[in-house]
Amino acid sequence: MKTLVTIWKKELKDLLFSEEVMSQLLSVTDVDWVTEDQPYEAAQFEQDIQGYDACLTSWGSPKFTAEVLAKADKLRFIGYAAGTLTSHVDPIVFRSPIKVVNANTALARSTAECTITLMLSAAWEINHHQNRLRIGNWGASGTGNTVMGLSGQTVGIIGFGEISREVIRLLHGFHTNILLCSPYCSVDEAQKLGVTLCSLEELLSRSRIVSLHDTLTTATRGMIGKAQLKLLADGSLLINTARGPLIDEAALLDELSSGRISAALDVYHNEPVAVDYPLLNLPNVLCLPHIGAYSGYWKSQLGAMVVEDLVRFSAGQPLLREIDEERFLRMTKM
């Protein structure tokens, strides 16, 4: 078997392909690498792909367009060492015998960890208490002061996929009551996960903490608008580690400016945000610069996951992370 790796950024290549992963890769295939730290362009990719059985790609790699796929005469395996595929693979690939896998599981675990971190940080008002300490306001002990915290809260999860599954698993350690809104989770599965299925309106009105995990599609863009935000109880916390445009930005700014609710955000309508972005200066908003996938451990597993599936493919075994057309069409549209 012959494999082309189109990951040209040395820093990313070194992160994804440890000695162990390289050993696994070379045990099943000959490998050609594109030139390090030299942008690998689409035109060159179209020329090079002919004759390869497999191709491993990641962020920065050129897209598998219809033109590239037409030249891929022997290609039977695409391994995308990252998450959302919609901007990297033309859906025409699903009309071919080519197997497509990604490593979204690693990014999902990282994002779930970030989500819980935001919940804890905001629910414990970390920024507020740190700033209070900086101005010499220690506060009196024995006053009965409390924070919302995470333990024992009702948490609403909007959207059902790998990230929300992991968030749900982690939340159970805090004895939370978990509500879930998604058409993709059955009653039986909800029972196994220990969550309660409900409508969006019920979730928003009953939850003290709401966390968004839906993919961004035409149907979900702006799904949380003025009317939905008004359903949140006073003092509620809104978390978004999914996509900024799921929420109507103007409505969110109005609601947060009132101080009625708080938010912790890792994603925005336009990224990067400007230094004068109004949400950055609100005391009830915790903002991060889209770092949900930054876990060093989980990011280092991206290459291992696609190589593992390539090894299984070479042995004729079922793939662990295969993406079919239905899953592809549910992914965020970049």
N, C-alpha and C positions, 0 to 999 in steps of 0.2 A: 504494500500500500504506500501511496505517496501523498504527503500532506503539505499544503502551503499555509504558513502562518503570516497573516497580514498586519500584525501588531508591530508598528515601527518605532514607537516611543520606547527608548531603552528603559526608562524608569518603570513604565508599566510592564514591559516584558519581564524585567527582573522580579517584579512583585508577583506576577502571575505564574512564572515558571521556576519554581525552586528546583534544587538538584533532584529531589525525589520525584517531582512531577515530570521533569525532563527525562528521568530514567524510565518512567512508565510510558511516556510518549514514544521514546525511541525504541522501546521494546516491541512496538507493534507497527511502526511506520518509519519510512524515510521522511525527513523533514527539510523543507526549504524555508528560509527566513528572508523577509524583505530587509532592505538596508536600514540599519539602525539610525534613528534620529534624522531621517530624511523622509518628508511627507510622501506617503504612498498614494498616488492619485488614481482616480477611477479609470482613466484611459489605460494606464499601465496594468491595472487589475484585469481589465477586459482582455488584454493581450496575454497575460500570464496564466490565467486560470485553466486553460486547456491542458488536459492530461493529468490533472490532480484528482485523486479519489476523495480527499477530504480537505477542508479549509477551516482554520481556527482564526477567529476575529475578535475584536473588542472595541472599546471606545476609540474613535479616530480612524478606524479602518474604513475603506470605501464600501459603499452599499452594494449588495447583491441585486443589481438592477435586472430587468428583463434581458438587457443586452449582454450582461455578464453571464447570466444563467444560460443564455443561448450558446455561449462559447464553452460552457462547462460540460464538455462531452462525457467525461468519466465521473463527474462529481456525484457522490452518494451521501455525504455527511457534511453538515455545517455546524460548527460549534461556536456559539457566541458567548464569550467570556464576559458577560455583563447581563443586563436585565431586559428592558423593553426592546422588542425587535422591530417595531413598526417602521422606524426610520432607517433600518439597516438591511431589511430583506423585503423584496417585492413579493406580494402574496401569490404571485404566479408560481412560486416555488412549491406550493402545496398541490399543484397539478402534476408534479413530477415525482419520481421515486426517491428524491433526496430527503434524508432525515435531517431535521432541524432540532437542535437542543440549545438551551441557554443555561446560565448559572444564576438565575433570579433568586434561587433559594438563599444564596449567600447574602445578596443585597437585602432581601426581605428580613433576614435575621438581624442584620445591622440596623435597618430602619426601625424594626420593632424595638430594639434596644434603645435607640434614640427617642422613640415615642414614649417609652416608659420613663426615660430620663426627663423629658419635657413635662410629663405628667407630675412627676415627683418634684421637680424644680419649681414649677408654677404653683402646684397645690400647697407646697411648703413656703411659698413666697420668698424664695432664696434671694432674689435680687433686692427685694424690699429690705430684708433683714440685714443683708450685707451693707447696703447703703446706710441704713440706720446706725450700724456699728461704726462706719467710717466717719460719721459726724459726732461720735462720742455718746450716742444714745443706746446704752446697754439695756435699759428697761428694768423694772422692778420684778423680783421673783415673787412667786406666790400670788400673782394678780389674777390668775384664771385665764390668761391670754391663750388663745389656741389658733391653729391654722386648719384649713380644710383637710390637708393630707390626702393620701390615696386609700389607705385601709378603710374598709367598710363602706366606700362610696358606690353609688350607682354609676356605672360607666357605659356610655352608648358608643357602639362601634358601627360606623357607616361604611359598608363595602366588605366583601368577603373574598379573601385571597390568601396568599402565603404570608403577607405581612400581618394581616388581622388575625390569622390563625395563631401566629407566634405571640402577638400582643395578648390575645385571650389566654394563652398558656401562662404567660408571665403574670397577668393580672390575678389569676387564681391564687397566687401566693400572697396576695394582699386582702383576701376575703372580700372581694368586690362582688357586687351584683351586676352582671353584664347583660346588656340589651344589644341586639344585633338587628340591623336593617339591611337586608340583601335578598334579591330574588334567587340567588345562586346557592343558598343554604337550605337544605330540606329540614323538616321538623325533626326527623330522626337524627340527622347530623348535629343539629342544634342541641338536642338532648345529650348526645355523646360529649359535646364540647362544654356543656354546662352553661349555656346561654339561652336567653329568651328572645325569640323572634318577635318583631313588632314593626309597625309602620314608622315612617320617618317622623311624622308628627308626634306620635306617642314617645318615640325615643328622645326627641328634643325636649319635650315637656317634662319627662320623668328623670332624665340624666343630670347628674351634677357635673360630670365630665363627659364631653363628647369628642370623639377622635375620628377624623376622616381618613379612609383608606380605599376609596373608590378610584377606579381608573378614570382618566379624563377622556370623555367621548363627547359627541354632539349632544347626547341625551343628558350627560351629567354636568356639563359646563353650566356654572351658575346655579347648581341645585340647592345651594344654601344662599338664599337671598334675604331681603328685609323681613318678609313674612316668617320665614323659618327661624331667623335669629331672634325675633320677638317671642318665639315659643320657649326660648331658654329662660330658666328661672334666674332671678337675681343672684349674683355670686357664682354663676356657672363658669366653667373653664372649657374653652374650645381649643382643640389641638389639631393642627394640620401638618402632617408629614407626607401628604400624598401629592397633590398638585394645587397650585395657587388658584387657578381659574374655577375650581369647584365651588368657590365662594364668591359672591358678588362683592368686589373689593370696596366699592363706595358704601354699600350697606354695612360691611364689616367695620369700616372706619367710623361711620356714624355711631354704631352700637358701642364700639370700644371707647370712643371719645366721651361717651356719656358716663363711663365708669361702671356701668351696670353689670357687665361681665368681664372676664379676662381671657387672654389667649396666649398660646405658645405656638410659634410658627417656624417652620423650616423651609417653606416654599411660598412663592409669590407670583403675581401675575406677570411681572417683568423682572427678569434676573440678568445680572445682579441689580439689586436695588440701589438707588441713589442715596447719597449721604443725608439728603434732606427728606427721605421717605418718611411720611408722617407717623407711621406706626412705630418707628424706632424710638420716638421720644415720648411715647405713652407709658406711664408707670405700671399699667396693668397688662403690658404686652411683653413677652419674652421672645426675641427674634434670634434665629440662627441662620447662617448663610448657606442653606441647603447642604448640610453635612450628614444627612441621614445614612449615607452609604460609606461613611468614613472609617468604620471599624477596621483597624489594621488586620485583625485576625480574619474576619469574614471576607474582606477584600482579597486577602492572600489565598482564599479558597476558590476564587473564580476559575483560575486555570485548572486546578485540581478537579473541579466538577466536570468541565467539558472534556478533559482528558480521560477521566474515568468512563464517561459515556463513549468516547472514541474507542477505548479498550474493549468495552462491552460490545460495541458495534462490530469490531474486527473479529470477535469471537462468536458472533451471531446470537448474542444474548439480548434480552429486552432492555431498552434504554430507560434510564431513571428520570430523565428530564426532557423528554421529547415534547415539542410544541406542535400541536395540530392546528388546523385552520380556525377552528372554533375558539381556541385559547388565544390565538393570534389576533383575531378580530375583537376580542374583549380587552386587549392591551391598550394602554394610554397611547393616544395619537400625538406624536411629537411635532 
